Amino acid sequence: MTKIRGARERARVEVTAAIKDEARRQLAAEGAAKLSLRAVARELGMVSSALYRYFPSRDDLLTALIMDAYDAVGQAAESALAAPIPGAAPIPGATPSAPGAPRTSVAPDASAPAPAPAAATRTSGAPASPVGSSDSSSRPLTDQRARWTALCSAIRAWALAHPHEYALIYGSPVPGYTAPMDTVGPAARVGMAMIAIVRDAHRTRGLALPPLDQELRPEAERLTAQLAPDLPPSVVVALVAAWSQLFGLISFELFGQFNRVVAERDMFFTQAVGRLAYEVGLLGPLSGSAPPR
């Protein structure tokens, strides 16, 4: 009986994978709004009633694809966080998680459309003095800057390699679809990886605190309590802005807004995410008060 049950489970896994693969092909050809269970069943040579045993509705299939996409880009980010970088120490505890691994961190509502790029602002002069440990034996801030750039570049590389899955999770909302809470954990993985780099800097060499308007402080404290209670509120606000700006950069490139505008995309992206690192407080040891030029 155990062998029969194992064979059935393997068959179910294989059929589920085939259904999702065909659905991804339809996404690429027709877009998420036109995804059809009947069309998927027809292409796989299945009757519709058989497919409904795997995915009872179009929304169930869409949710599975969305969670897979979030997990894939999240794994890319986490792998960049854990990968060796010349001259940079690994982030403590940073190990890439398998797709679908349970996540407990709180994230923004995944059912909401992707936020538009936010404009981070800075008052005149330098950020405040670094906060956190000043232990000279800790890793230099250039380590976190290098890892920040590697993480952002890994996310961009995944998006360029999987444009249709990226569009599913960071493009226009699918008409009539509301993402369930099951998507929140996978959606949080990229943001938590970004927070991990800044948290590591805060615990070791410290951060240069970004400015924070007093009018925004109540919202900053709410975000901090929800996302990263161990970080200063001004840093959490800067992280949320950097998170949205990162995906704004990627979306502009992927959806054609940079066409006939930005020619050297790799260099432009590296410079832009370096500026974001400065905005969240990751200053190089010799950079003083100056942002990257």
Buried (B, 14 or more C-beta within 10 A) or exposed (E): EEEEEEEEEEEEEEBBEBBBEBBBEBBEEEBBEEBBBEBBBBBBEBEEEEBBEBBEEBBBBBBBBBBBBBBBBBBBBBBBBBBEBEEBBBBEEBEBBEBEBEBEBBBBEBBEEBBEBBEBEEEEEBBBEBBBBEEEEBBBBBBBBBBBBBBBBBBBBBBEEBEBBBBBBBBEBBEEBEBEEEBBBBBBBBBBBBBBBBBBBBBBBBBBBBBBEEEEEEEBBEBBEEBBEEBBBBBBBBBBBBBBBBBBBBBBBBBEEBEEEBEEEEEBBBEBBBBBBBBBBBBBEEBEEEBBE
